[in-house]
Amino acid sequence: MAGIELSWTTEPPTKPGTNWFKREPASRAIIVDVRVTDGQLTVWWPNEDQPVATLRASWRGPIPLSTGPGRR
């Protein structure tokens, strides 16, 4: 990912994609898939679809797709 800078922000994602996500500043980040569900952006958190606009969290992304040698 040379040349791509992904910064943490509290602004939720504005489009579907794969993002880093963490609830608390000191918590471990996880990767989540942001997708459109019933016309709104959602993530599966913790066991149901949640609108990203209602999640108080830090976001980092979207994570670009890999173009490396392992990519098919």
PDB file of N, H, CA, C and O in Angstrom:
ATOM      1  N   MET A   1       0.817  -1.193   0.000  1.00  0.00           N
ATOM      2  CA  MET A   1       0.000   0.000   0.000  1.00  0.00           C
ATOM      3  C   MET A   1       0.860   1.256   0.000  1.00  0.00           C
ATOM      4  O   MET A   1       0.468   2.271   0.577  1.00  0.00           O
ATOM      5  N   ALA A   2       1.968   1.207  -0.606  1.00  0.00           N
ATOM      6  H   ALA A   2       2.286   0.383  -1.075  1.00  0.00           H
ATOM      7  CA  ALA A   2       2.843   2.367  -0.661  1.00  0.00           C
ATOM      8  C   ALA A   2       2.106   3.534  -1.301  1.00  0.00           C
ATOM      9  O   ALA A   2       1.472   3.390  -2.346  1.00  0.00           O
ATOM     10  N   GLY A   3       2.202   4.704  -0.651  1.00  0.00           N
ATOM     11  H   GLY A   3       2.717   4.822   0.198  1.00  0.00           H
ATOM     12  CA  GLY A   3       1.589   5.898  -1.196  1.00  0.00           C
ATOM     13  C   GLY A   3       0.149   6.112  -0.790  1.00  0.00           C
ATOM     14  O   GLY A   3      -0.414   7.159  -1.109  1.00  0.00           O
ATOM     15  N   ILE A   4      -0.475   5.170  -0.101  1.00  0.00           N
ATOM     16  H   ILE A   4      -0.017   4.320   0.158  1.00  0.00           H
ATOM     17  CA  ILE A   4      -1.864   5.320   0.324  1.00  0.00           C
ATOM     18  C   ILE A   4      -1.879   5.570   1.821  1.00  0.00           C
ATOM     19  O   ILE A   4      -1.388   4.752   2.599  1.00  0.00           O
ATOM     20  N   GLU A   5      -2.442   6.700   2.223  1.00  0.00           N
ATOM     21  H   GLU A   5      -2.841   7.365   1.592  1.00  0.00           H
ATOM     22  CA  GLU A   5      -2.503   7.069   3.628  1.00  0.00           C
ATOM     23  C   GLU A   5      -3.936   6.879   4.133  1.00  0.00           C
ATOM     24  O   GLU A   5      -4.870   7.511   3.638  1.00  0.00           O
ATOM     25  N   LEU A   6      -4.090   6.009   5.113  1.00  0.00           N
ATOM     26  H   LEU A   6      -3.332   5.496   5.515  1.00  0.00           H
ATOM     27  CA  LEU A   6      -5.390   5.796   5.731  1.00  0.00           C
ATOM     28  C   LEU A   6      -5.328   6.345   7.152  1.00  0.00           C
ATOM     29  O   LEU A   6      -4.568   5.848   7.983  1.00  0.00           O
ATOM     30  N   SER A   7      -6.112   7.350   7.423  1.00  0.00           N
ATOM     31  H   SER A   7      -6.729   7.754   6.748  1.00  0.00           H
ATOM     32  CA  SER A   7      -6.119   7.977   8.736  1.00  0.00           C
ATOM     33  C   SER A   7      -7.380   7.590   9.504  1.00  0.00           C
ATOM     34  O   SER A   7      -8.427   7.337   8.909  1.00  0.00           O
ATOM     35  N   TRP A   8      -7.267   7.546  10.833  1.00  0.00           N
ATOM     36  H   TRP A   8      -6.416   7.752  11.316  1.00  0.00           H
ATOM     37  CA  TRP A   8      -8.423   7.287  11.685  1.00  0.00           C
ATOM     38  C   TRP A   8      -9.297   8.529  11.749  1.00  0.00           C
ATOM     39  O   TRP A   8      -8.790   9.649  11.815  1.00  0.00           O
ATOM     40  N   THR A   9     -10.610   8.331  11.728  1.00  0.00           N
ATOM     41  H   THR A   9     -11.022   7.421  11.674  1.00  0.00           H
ATOM     42  CA  THR A   9     -11.566   9.420  11.831  1.00  0.00           C
ATOM     43  C   THR A   9     -12.810   8.930  12.562  1.00  0.00           C
ATOM     44  O   THR A   9     -13.099   7.733  12.576  1.00  0.00           O
ATOM     45  N   THR A  10     -13.533   9.846  13.160  1.00  0.00           N
ATOM     46  H   THR A  10     -13.298  10.818  13.149  1.00  0.00           H
ATOM     47  CA  THR A  10     -14.807   9.477  13.786  1.00  0.00           C
ATOM     48  C   THR A  10     -15.969   9.668  12.815  1.00  0.00           C
ATOM     49  O   THR A  10     -17.115   9.359  13.142  1.00  0.00           O
ATOM     50  N   GLU A  11     -15.671  10.176  11.625  1.00  0.00           N
ATOM     51  H   GLU A  11     -14.740  10.427  11.360  1.00  0.00           H
ATOM     52  CA  GLU A  11     -16.708  10.303  10.598  1.00  0.00           C
ATOM     53  C   GLU A  11     -16.993   8.926  10.001  1.00  0.00           C
ATOM     54  O   GLU A  11     -16.065   8.236   9.578  1.00  0.00           O
ATOM     55  N   PRO A  12     -18.257   8.520   9.960  1.00  0.00           N
ATOM     56  CA  PRO A  12     -18.567   7.195   9.394  1.00  0.00           C
ATOM     57  C   PRO A  12     -18.312   7.148   7.892  1.00  0.00           C
ATOM     58  O   PRO A  12     -18.282   8.187   7.233  1.00  0.00           O
ATOM     59  N   PRO A  13     -18.130   5.958   7.356  1.00  0.00           N
ATOM     60  CA  PRO A  13     -17.931   5.809   5.913  1.00  0.00           C
ATOM     61  C   PRO A  13     -19.124   6.357   5.128  1.00  0.00           C
ATOM     62  O   PRO A  13     -20.253   6.374   5.620  1.00  0.00           O
ATOM     63  N   THR A  14     -18.855   6.799   3.914  1.00  0.00           N
ATOM     64  H   THR A  14     -17.938   6.785   3.515  1.00  0.00           H
ATOM     65  CA  THR A  14     -19.904   7.357   3.065  1.00  0.00           C
ATOM     66  C   THR A  14     -20.227   6.472   1.865  1.00  0.00           C
ATOM     67  O   THR A  14     -21.093   6.802   1.054  1.00  0.00           O
ATOM     68  N   LYS A  15     -19.512   5.327   1.759  1.00  0.00           N
ATOM     69  H   LYS A  15     -18.809   5.059   2.417  1.00  0.00           H
ATOM     70  CA  LYS A  15     -19.778   4.404   0.653  1.00  0.00           C
ATOM     71  C   LYS A  15     -19.411   2.992   1.098  1.00  0.00           C
ATOM     72  O   LYS A  15     -18.639   2.820   2.041  1.00  0.00           O
ATOM     73  N   PRO A  16     -19.955   1.988   0.428  1.00  0.00           N
ATOM     74  CA  PRO A  16     -19.629   0.606   0.778  1.00  0.00           C
ATOM     75  C   PRO A  16     -18.149   0.320   0.588  1.00  0.00           C
ATOM     76  O   PRO A  16     -17.487   0.947  -0.239  1.00  0.00           O
ATOM     77  N   GLY A  17     -17.638  -0.628   1.355  1.00  0.00           N
ATOM     78  H   GLY A  17     -18.176  -1.137   2.026  1.00  0.00           H
ATOM     79  CA  GLY A  17     -16.250  -1.046   1.241  1.00  0.00           C
ATOM     80  C   GLY A  17     -15.786  -1.698   2.529  1.00  0.00           C
ATOM     81  O   GLY A  17     -16.559  -1.854   3.475  1.00  0.00           O
ATOM     82  N   THR A  18     -14.523  -2.074   2.558  1.00  0.00           N
ATOM     83  H   THR A  18     -13.895  -1.947   1.791  1.00  0.00           H
ATOM     84  CA  THR A  18     -13.923  -2.710   3.722  1.00  0.00           C
ATOM     85  C   THR A  18     -13.159  -1.653   4.511  1.00  0.00           C
ATOM     86  O   THR A  18     -12.351  -0.913   3.952  1.00  0.00           O
ATOM     87  N   ASN A  19     -13.423  -1.589   5.819  1.00  0.00           N
ATOM     88  H   ASN A  19     -14.080  -2.191   6.273  1.00  0.00           H
ATOM     89  CA  ASN A  19     -12.830  -0.560   6.670  1.00  0.00           C
ATOM     90  C   ASN A  19     -12.320  -1.150   7.966  1.00  0.00           C
ATOM     91  O   ASN A  19     -12.814  -2.178   8.428  1.00  0.00           O
ATOM     92  N   TRP A  20     -11.317  -0.491   8.558  1.00  0.00           N
ATOM     93  H   TRP A  20     -10.915   0.344   8.182  1.00  0.00           H
ATOM     94  CA  TRP A  20     -10.938  -0.766   9.933  1.00  0.00           C
ATOM     95  C   TRP A  20     -11.972  -0.076  10.819  1.00  0.00           C
ATOM     96  O   TRP A  20     -12.493   0.982  10.466  1.00  0.00           O
ATOM     97  N   PHE A  21     -12.265  -0.679  11.974  1.00  0.00           N
ATOM     98  H   PHE A  21     -11.841  -1.539  12.261  1.00  0.00           H
ATOM     99  CA  PHE A  21     -13.304  -0.189  12.879  1.00  0.00           C
ATOM    100  C   PHE A  21     -12.872  -0.461  14.307  1.00  0.00           C
ATOM    101  O   PHE A  21     -12.391  -1.553  14.611  1.00  0.00           O
ATOM    102  N   LYS A  22     -13.037   0.522  15.193  1.00  0.00           N
ATOM    103  H   LYS A  22     -13.427   1.409  14.946  1.00  0.00           H
ATOM    104  CA  LYS A  22     -12.822   0.261  16.619  1.00  0.00           C
ATOM    105  C   LYS A  22     -13.744   1.161  17.429  1.00  0.00           C
ATOM    106  O   LYS A  22     -13.928   2.338  17.117  1.00  0.00           O
ATOM    107  N   ARG A  23     -14.324   0.572  18.487  1.00  0.00           N
ATOM    108  H   ARG A  23     -14.174  -0.384  18.741  1.00  0.00           H
ATOM    109  CA  ARG A  23     -15.298   1.281  19.317  1.00  0.00           C
ATOM    110  C   ARG A  23     -14.639   2.266  20.271  1.00  0.00           C
ATOM    111  O   ARG A  23     -15.120   3.389  20.417  1.00  0.00           O
ATOM    112  N   GLU A  24     -13.569   1.880  20.911  1.00  0.00           N
ATOM    113  H   GLU A  24     -13.179   0.967  20.792  1.00  0.00           H
ATOM    114  CA  GLU A  24     -12.878   2.720  21.887  1.00  0.00           C
ATOM    115  C   GLU A  24     -11.466   3.005  21.379  1.00  0.00           C
ATOM    116  O   GLU A  24     -10.877   2.166  20.698  1.00  0.00           O
ATOM    117  N   PRO A  25     -10.913   4.185  21.703  1.00  0.00           N
ATOM    118  CA  PRO A  25      -9.558   4.493  21.215  1.00  0.00           C
ATOM    119  C   PRO A  25      -8.509   3.446  21.591  1.00  0.00           C
ATOM    120  O   PRO A  25      -7.587   3.192  20.816  1.00  0.00           O
ATOM    121  N   ALA A  26      -8.641   2.841  22.766  1.00  0.00           N
ATOM    122  H   ALA A  26      -9.390   3.047  23.395  1.00  0.00           H
ATOM    123  CA  ALA A  26      -7.639   1.859  23.195  1.00  0.00           C
ATOM    124  C   ALA A  26      -7.994   0.429  22.792  1.00  0.00           C
ATOM    125  O   ALA A  26      -7.225  -0.492  23.067  1.00  0.00           O
ATOM    126  N   SER A  27      -9.134   0.228  22.149  1.00  0.00           N
ATOM    127  H   SER A  27      -9.759   0.977  21.925  1.00  0.00           H
ATOM    128  CA  SER A  27      -9.539  -1.131  21.785  1.00  0.00           C
ATOM    129  C   SER A  27      -8.840  -1.592  20.517  1.00  0.00           C
ATOM    130  O   SER A  27      -8.265  -0.796  19.775  1.00  0.00           O
ATOM    131  N   ARG A  28      -8.904  -2.891  20.287  1.00  0.00           N
ATOM    132  H   ARG A  28      -9.372  -3.538  20.890  1.00  0.00           H
ATOM    133  CA  ARG A  28      -8.301  -3.490  19.095  1.00  0.00           C
ATOM    134  C   ARG A  28      -9.207  -3.219  17.893  1.00  0.00           C
ATOM    135  O   ARG A  28     -10.429  -3.338  17.986  1.00  0.00           O
ATOM    136  N   ALA A  29      -8.606  -2.861  16.787  1.00  0.00           N
ATOM    137  H   ALA A  29      -7.614  -2.765  16.712  1.00  0.00           H
ATOM    138  CA  ALA A  29      -9.349  -2.610  15.557  1.00  0.00           C
ATOM    139  C   ALA A  29      -9.703  -3.929  14.879  1.00  0.00           C
ATOM    140  O   ALA A  29      -8.949  -4.900  14.949  1.00  0.00           O
ATOM    141  N   ILE A  30     -10.848  -3.949  14.230  1.00  0.00           N
ATOM    142  H   ILE A  30     -11.460  -3.160  14.173  1.00  0.00           H
ATOM    143  CA  ILE A  30     -11.266  -5.105  13.430  1.00  0.00           C
ATOM    144  C   ILE A  30     -11.614  -4.608  12.033  1.00  0.00           C
ATOM    145  O   ILE A  30     -11.857  -3.420  11.820  1.00  0.00           O
ATOM    146  N   ILE A  31     -11.633  -5.529  11.099  1.00  0.00           N
ATOM    147  H   ILE A  31     -11.435  -6.494  11.272  1.00  0.00           H
ATOM    148  CA  ILE A  31     -12.037  -5.201   9.735  1.00  0.00           C
ATOM    149  C   ILE A  31     -13.517  -5.517   9.583  1.00  0.00           C
ATOM    150  O   ILE A  31     -13.974  -6.602   9.944  1.00  0.00           O
ATOM    151  N   VAL A  32     -14.263  -4.551   9.042  1.00  0.00           N
ATOM    152  H   VAL A  32     -13.892  -3.670   8.749  1.00  0.00           H
ATOM    153  CA  VAL A  32     -15.696  -4.747   8.803  1.00  0.00           C
ATOM    154  C   VAL A  32     -16.010  -4.419   7.355  1.00  0.00           C
ATOM    155  O   VAL A  32     -15.325  -3.620   6.716  1.00  0.00           O
ATOM    156  N   ASP A  33     -17.052  -5.048   6.854  1.00  0.00           N
ATOM    157  H   ASP A  33     -17.609  -5.697   7.373  1.00  0.00           H
ATOM    158  CA  ASP A  33     -17.559  -4.745   5.517  1.00  0.00           C
ATOM    159  C   ASP A  33     -18.742  -3.804   5.647  1.00  0.00           C
ATOM    160  O   ASP A  33     -19.761  -4.156   6.240  1.00  0.00           O
ATOM    161  N   VAL A  34     -18.606  -2.613   5.094  1.00  0.00           N
ATOM    162  H   VAL A  34     -17.777  -2.328   4.612  1.00  0.00           H
ATOM    163  CA  VAL A  34     -19.706  -1.653   5.049  1.00  0.00           C
ATOM    164  C   VAL A  34     -20.482  -1.960   3.778  1.00  0.00           C
ATOM    165  O   VAL A  34     -19.906  -2.041   2.693  1.00  0.00           O
ATOM    166  N   ARG A  35     -21.783  -2.129   3.915  1.00  0.00           N
ATOM    167  H   ARG A  35     -22.251  -2.063   4.796  1.00  0.00           H
ATOM    168  CA  ARG A  35     -22.609  -2.477   2.756  1.00  0.00           C
ATOM    169  C   ARG A  35     -23.939  -1.734   2.828  1.00  0.00           C
ATOM    170  O   ARG A  35     -24.294  -1.170   3.863  1.00  0.00           O
ATOM    171  N   VAL A  36     -24.656  -1.742   1.735  1.00  0.00           N
ATOM    172  H   VAL A  36     -24.367  -2.200   0.894  1.00  0.00           H
ATOM    173  CA  VAL A  36     -25.967  -1.110   1.684  1.00  0.00           C
ATOM    174  C   VAL A  36     -27.013  -2.161   2.035  1.00  0.00           C
ATOM    175  O   VAL A  36     -27.100  -3.211   1.399  1.00  0.00           O
ATOM    176  N   THR A  37     -27.808  -1.855   3.066  1.00  0.00           N
ATOM    177  H   THR A  37     -27.737  -1.002   3.583  1.00  0.00           H
ATOM    178  CA  THR A  37     -28.904  -2.719   3.488  1.00  0.00           C
ATOM    179  C   THR A  37     -30.156  -1.859   3.608  1.00  0.00           C
ATOM    180  O   THR A  37     -30.176  -0.893   4.371  1.00  0.00           O
ATOM    181  N   ASP A  38     -31.182  -2.199   2.870  1.00  0.00           N
ATOM    182  H   ASP A  38     -31.165  -2.984   2.251  1.00  0.00           H
ATOM    183  CA  ASP A  38     -32.434  -1.428   2.877  1.00  0.00           C
ATOM    184  C   ASP A  38     -32.183   0.062   2.656  1.00  0.00           C
ATOM    185  O   ASP A  38     -32.811   0.904   3.298  1.00  0.00           O
ATOM    186  N   GLY A  39     -31.264   0.384   1.748  1.00  0.00           N
ATOM    187  H   GLY A  39     -30.754  -0.300   1.227  1.00  0.00           H
ATOM    188  CA  GLY A  39     -31.015   1.756   1.369  1.00  0.00           C
ATOM    189  C   GLY A  39     -30.090   2.558   2.267  1.00  0.00           C
ATOM    190  O   GLY A  39     -29.899   3.752   2.038  1.00  0.00           O
ATOM    191  N   GLN A  40     -29.502   1.923   3.296  1.00  0.00           N
ATOM    192  H   GLN A  40     -29.657   0.953   3.481  1.00  0.00           H
ATOM    193  CA  GLN A  40     -28.565   2.654   4.150  1.00  0.00           C
ATOM    194  C   GLN A  40     -27.290   1.852   4.353  1.00  0.00           C
ATOM    195  O   GLN A  40     -27.287   0.627   4.229  1.00  0.00           O
ATOM    196  N   LEU A  41     -26.202   2.558   4.666  1.00  0.00           N
ATOM    197  H   LEU A  41     -26.204   3.552   4.767  1.00  0.00           H
ATOM    198  CA  LEU A  41     -24.930   1.892   4.919  1.00  0.00           C
ATOM    199  C   LEU A  41     -24.970   1.227   6.287  1.00  0.00           C
ATOM    200  O   LEU A  41     -25.342   1.852   7.280  1.00  0.00           O
ATOM    201  N   THR A  42     -24.585  -0.047   6.333  1.00  0.00           N
ATOM    202  H   THR A  42     -24.283  -0.555   5.526  1.00  0.00           H
ATOM    203  CA  THR A  42     -24.623  -0.817   7.575  1.00  0.00           C
ATOM    204  C   THR A  42     -23.371  -1.671   7.719  1.00  0.00           C
ATOM    205  O   THR A  42     -22.643  -1.914   6.757  1.00  0.00           O
ATOM    206  N   VAL A  43     -23.146  -2.118   8.955  1.00  0.00           N
ATOM    207  H   VAL A  43     -23.738  -1.920   9.736  1.00  0.00           H
ATOM    208  CA  VAL A  43     -22.162  -3.154   9.246  1.00  0.00           C
ATOM    209  C   VAL A  43     -22.831  -4.174  10.153  1.00  0.00           C
ATOM    210  O   VAL A  43     -23.802  -3.854  10.838  1.00  0.00           O
ATOM    211  N   TRP A  44     -22.326  -5.381  10.163  1.00  0.00           N
ATOM    212  H   TRP A  44     -21.537  -5.641   9.607  1.00  0.00           H
ATOM    213  CA  TRP A  44     -22.820  -6.436  11.039  1.00  0.00           C
ATOM    214  C   TRP A  44     -22.142  -6.248  12.387  1.00  0.00           C
ATOM    215  O   TRP A  44     -20.970  -6.594  12.540  1.00  0.00           O
ATOM    216  N   TRP A  45     -22.867  -5.699  13.380  1.00  0.00           N
ATOM    217  H   TRP A  45     -23.818  -5.418  13.256  1.00  0.00           H
ATOM    218  CA  TRP A  45     -22.272  -5.379  14.676  1.00  0.00           C
ATOM    219  C   TRP A  45     -23.309  -5.442  15.770  1.00  0.00           C
ATOM    220  O   TRP A  45     -24.365  -4.849  15.552  1.00  0.00           O
ATOM    221  N   PRO A  46     -23.161  -6.067  16.898  1.00  0.00           N
ATOM    222  CA  PRO A  46     -22.290  -7.227  17.086  1.00  0.00           C
ATOM    223  C   PRO A  46     -22.917  -8.482  16.510  1.00  0.00           C
ATOM    224  O   PRO A  46     -22.198  -9.420  16.163  1.00  0.00           O
ATOM    225  N   ASN A  47     -24.252  -8.528  16.397  1.00  0.00           N
ATOM    226  H   ASN A  47     -24.836  -7.766  16.679  1.00  0.00           H
ATOM    227  CA  ASN A  47     -24.883  -9.711  15.814  1.00  0.00           C
ATOM    228  C   ASN A  47     -26.104  -9.346  14.976  1.00  0.00           C
ATOM    229  O   ASN A  47     -27.017 -10.155  14.809  1.00  0.00           O
ATOM    230  N   GLU A  48     -26.115  -8.134  14.457  1.00  0.00           N
ATOM    231  H   GLU A  48     -25.374  -7.477  14.593  1.00  0.00           H
ATOM    232  CA  GLU A  48     -27.184  -7.679  13.564  1.00  0.00           C
ATOM    233  C   GLU A  48     -26.684  -6.488  12.760  1.00  0.00           C
ATOM    234  O   GLU A  48     -25.692  -5.854  13.122  1.00  0.00           O
ATOM    235  N   ASP A  49     -27.378  -6.190  11.669  1.00  0.00           N
ATOM    236  H   ASP A  49     -28.184  -6.705  11.375  1.00  0.00           H
ATOM    237  CA  ASP A  49     -27.002  -5.021  10.869  1.00  0.00           C
ATOM    238  C   ASP A  49     -27.238  -3.751  11.669  1.00  0.00           C
ATOM    239  O   ASP A  49     -28.309  -3.555  12.242  1.00  0.00           O
ATOM    240  N   GLN A  50     -26.230  -2.892  11.702  1.00  0.00           N
ATOM    241  H   GLN A  50     -25.360  -3.051  11.236  1.00  0.00           H
ATOM    242  CA  GLN A  50     -26.316  -1.605  12.386  1.00  0.00           C
ATOM    243  C   GLN A  50     -25.987  -0.497  11.383  1.00  0.00           C
ATOM    244  O   GLN A  50     -25.001  -0.611  10.655  1.00  0.00           O
ATOM    245  N   PRO A  51     -26.786   0.567  11.328  1.00  0.00           N
ATOM    246  CA  PRO A  51     -26.440   1.694  10.456  1.00  0.00           C
ATOM    247  C   PRO A  51     -25.129   2.333  10.912  1.00  0.00           C
ATOM    248  O   PRO A  51     -24.947   2.593  12.101  1.00  0.00           O
ATOM    249  N   VAL A  52     -24.225   2.582   9.982  1.00  0.00           N
ATOM    250  H   VAL A  52     -24.372   2.370   9.016  1.00  0.00           H
ATOM    251  CA  VAL A  52     -22.940   3.164  10.356  1.00  0.00           C
ATOM    252  C   VAL A  52     -23.119   4.547  10.974  1.00  0.00           C
ATOM    253  O   VAL A  52     -22.312   4.958  11.807  1.00  0.00           O
ATOM    254  N   ALA A  53     -24.154   5.263  10.581  1.00  0.00           N
ATOM    255  H   ALA A  53     -24.809   4.929   9.903  1.00  0.00           H
ATOM    256  CA  ALA A  53     -24.386   6.615  11.108  1.00  0.00           C
ATOM    257  C   ALA A  53     -24.677   6.610  12.607  1.00  0.00           C
ATOM    258  O   ALA A  53     -24.493   7.631  13.270  1.00  0.00           O
ATOM    259  N   THR A  54     -25.132   5.474  13.156  1.00  0.00           N
ATOM    260  H   THR A  54     -25.282   4.645  12.617  1.00  0.00           H
ATOM    261  CA  THR A  54     -25.470   5.422  14.584  1.00  0.00           C
ATOM    262  C   THR A  54     -24.341   4.858  15.438  1.00  0.00           C
ATOM    263  O   THR A  54     -24.422   4.898  16.666  1.00  0.00           O
ATOM    264  N   LEU A  55     -23.292   4.336  14.813  1.00  0.00           N
ATOM    265  H   LEU A  55     -23.226   4.304  13.816  1.00  0.00           H
ATOM    266  CA  LEU A  55     -22.186   3.748  15.564  1.00  0.00           C
ATOM    267  C   LEU A  55     -21.178   4.812  15.954  1.00  0.00           C
ATOM    268  O   LEU A  55     -20.622   5.493  15.093  1.00  0.00           O
ATOM    269  N   ARG A  56     -20.944   4.954  17.236  1.00  0.00           N
ATOM    270  H   ARG A  56     -21.396   4.400  17.936  1.00  0.00           H
ATOM    271  CA  ARG A  56     -19.914   5.882  17.723  1.00  0.00           C
ATOM    272  C   ARG A  56     -18.613   5.102  17.773  1.00  0.00           C
ATOM    273  O   ARG A  56     -18.379   4.298  18.675  1.00  0.00           O
ATOM    274  N   ALA A  57     -17.774   5.359  16.782  1.00  0.00           N
ATOM    275  H   ALA A  57     -17.964   6.012  16.049  1.00  0.00           H
ATOM    276  CA  ALA A  57     -16.564   4.559  16.609  1.00  0.00           C
ATOM    277  C   ALA A  57     -15.538   5.360  15.831  1.00  0.00           C
ATOM    278  O   ALA A  57     -15.806   6.471  15.374  1.00  0.00           O
ATOM    279  N   SER A  58     -14.360   4.776  15.691  1.00  0.00           N
ATOM    280  H   SER A  58     -14.142   3.874  16.062  1.00  0.00           H
ATOM    281  CA  SER A  58     -13.331   5.312  14.815  1.00  0.00           C
ATOM    282  C   SER A  58     -13.245   4.411  13.592  1.00  0.00           C
ATOM    283  O   SER A  58     -13.356   3.190  13.696  1.00  0.00           O
ATOM    284  N   TRP A  59     -13.049   5.018  12.451  1.00  0.00           N
ATOM    285  H   TRP A  59     -12.958   6.011  12.366  1.00  0.00           H
ATOM    286  CA  TRP A  59     -13.020   4.326  11.168  1.00  0.00           C
ATOM    287  C   TRP A  59     -11.713   4.643  10.462  1.00  0.00           C
ATOM    288  O   TRP A  59     -11.141   5.721  10.620  1.00  0.00           O
ATOM    289  N   ARG A  60     -11.261   3.680   9.687  1.00  0.00           N
ATOM    290  H   ARG A  60     -11.725   2.804   9.559  1.00  0.00           H
ATOM    291  CA  ARG A  60     -10.068   3.881   8.871  1.00  0.00           C
ATOM    292  C   ARG A  60     -10.269   3.129   7.569  1.00  0.00           C
ATOM    293  O   ARG A  60     -10.366   1.902   7.572  1.00  0.00           O
ATOM    294  N   GLY A  61     -10.332   3.831   6.482  1.00  0.00           N
ATOM    295  H   GLY A  61     -10.253   4.828   6.479  1.00  0.00           H
ATOM    296  CA  GLY A  61     -10.545   3.178   5.201  1.00  0.00           C
ATOM    297  C   GLY A  61     -11.208   4.122   4.215  1.00  0.00           C
ATOM    298  O   GLY A  61     -11.245   5.332   4.437  1.00  0.00           O
ATOM    299  N   PRO A  62     -11.719   3.587   3.151  1.00  0.00           N
ATOM    300  CA  PRO A  62     -11.793   2.163   2.823  1.00  0.00           C
ATOM    301  C   PRO A  62     -10.421   1.585   2.495  1.00  0.00           C
ATOM    302  O   PRO A  62      -9.535   2.271   1.985  1.00  0.00           O
ATOM    303  N   ILE A  63     -10.279   0.312   2.802  1.00  0.00           N
ATOM    304  H   ILE A  63     -10.998  -0.245   3.216  1.00  0.00           H
ATOM    305  CA  ILE A  63      -9.043  -0.407   2.532  1.00  0.00           C
ATOM    306  C   ILE A  63      -9.029  -0.772   1.052  1.00  0.00           C
ATOM    307  O   ILE A  63      -9.953  -1.433   0.579  1.00  0.00           O
ATOM    308  N   PRO A  64      -8.007  -0.358   0.315  1.00  0.00           N
ATOM    309  CA  PRO A  64      -7.958  -0.679  -1.117  1.00  0.00           C
ATOM    310  C   PRO A  64      -7.809  -2.185  -1.345  1.00  0.00           C
ATOM    311  O   PRO A  64      -7.219  -2.896  -0.532  1.00  0.00           O
ATOM    312  N   LEU A  65      -8.351  -2.648  -2.455  1.00  0.00           N
ATOM    313  H   LEU A  65      -8.831  -2.070  -3.115  1.00  0.00           H
ATOM    314  CA  LEU A  65      -8.187  -4.041  -2.843  1.00  0.00           C
ATOM    315  C   LEU A  65      -6.722  -4.317  -3.135  1.00  0.00           C
ATOM    316  O   LEU A  65      -6.006  -3.446  -3.629  1.00  0.00           O
ATOM    317  N   SER A  66      -6.284  -5.512  -2.835  1.00  0.00           N
ATOM    318  H   SER A  66      -6.866  -6.220  -2.434  1.00  0.00           H
ATOM    319  CA  SER A  66      -4.908  -5.917  -3.092  1.00  0.00           C
ATOM    320  C   SER A  66      -4.674  -6.102  -4.587  1.00  0.00           C
ATOM    321  O   SER A  66      -5.537  -6.597  -5.312  1.00  0.00           O
ATOM    322  N   THR A  67      -3.508  -5.702  -5.022  1.00  0.00           N
ATOM    323  H   THR A  67      -2.807  -5.300  -4.433  1.00  0.00           H
ATOM    324  CA  THR A  67      -3.113  -5.968  -6.411  1.00  0.00           C
ATOM    325  C   THR A  67      -1.815  -6.771  -6.421  1.00  0.00           C
ATOM    326  O   THR A  67      -1.136  -6.860  -7.444  1.00  0.00           O
ATOM    327  N   GLY A  68      -1.480  -7.356  -5.265  1.00  0.00           N
ATOM    328  H   GLY A  68      -2.032  -7.283  -4.434  1.00  0.00           H
ATOM    329  CA  GLY A  68      -0.231  -8.102  -5.120  1.00  0.00           C
ATOM    330  C   GLY A  68      -0.263  -9.452  -5.819  1.00  0.00           C
ATOM    331  O   GLY A  68      -1.263  -9.817  -6.437  1.00  0.00           O
ATOM    332  N   PRO A  69       0.850 -10.200  -5.717  1.00  0.00           N
ATOM    333  CA  PRO A  69       0.994 -11.466  -6.417  1.00  0.00           C
ATOM    334  C   PRO A  69       0.003 -12.527  -5.958  1.00  0.00           C
ATOM    335  O   PRO A  69      -0.265 -13.459  -6.716  1.00  0.00           O
ATOM    336  N   GLY A  70      -0.550 -12.430  -4.758  1.00  0.00           N
ATOM    337  H   GLY A  70      -0.332 -11.673  -4.142  1.00  0.00           H
ATOM    338  CA  GLY A  70      -1.513 -13.413  -4.278  1.00  0.00           C
ATOM    339  C   GLY A  70      -2.929 -13.144  -4.747  1.00  0.00           C
ATOM    340  O   GLY A  70      -3.818 -13.963  -4.516  1.00  0.00           O
ATOM    341  N   ARG A  71      -3.157 -12.024  -5.394  1.00  0.00           N
ATOM    342  H   ARG A  71      -2.435 -11.358  -5.582  1.00  0.00           H
ATOM    343  CA  ARG A  71      -4.477 -11.624  -5.880  1.00  0.00           C
ATOM    344  C   ARG A  71      -4.846 -12.436  -7.107  1.00  0.00           C
ATOM    345  O   ARG A  71      -4.028 -12.583  -8.015  1.00  0.00           O
ATOM    346  N   ARG A  72      -6.055 -12.964  -7.154  1.00  0.00           N
ATOM    347  H   ARG A  72      -6.720 -12.845  -6.416  1.00  0.00           H
ATOM    348  CA  ARG A  72      -6.505 -13.744  -8.324  1.00  0.00           C
ATOM    349  C   ARG A  72      -7.340 -12.907  -9.242  1.00  0.00           C
ATOM    350  O   ARG A  72      -7.802 -13.395 -10.273  1.00  0.00           O
TER     351      ARG A  72
END
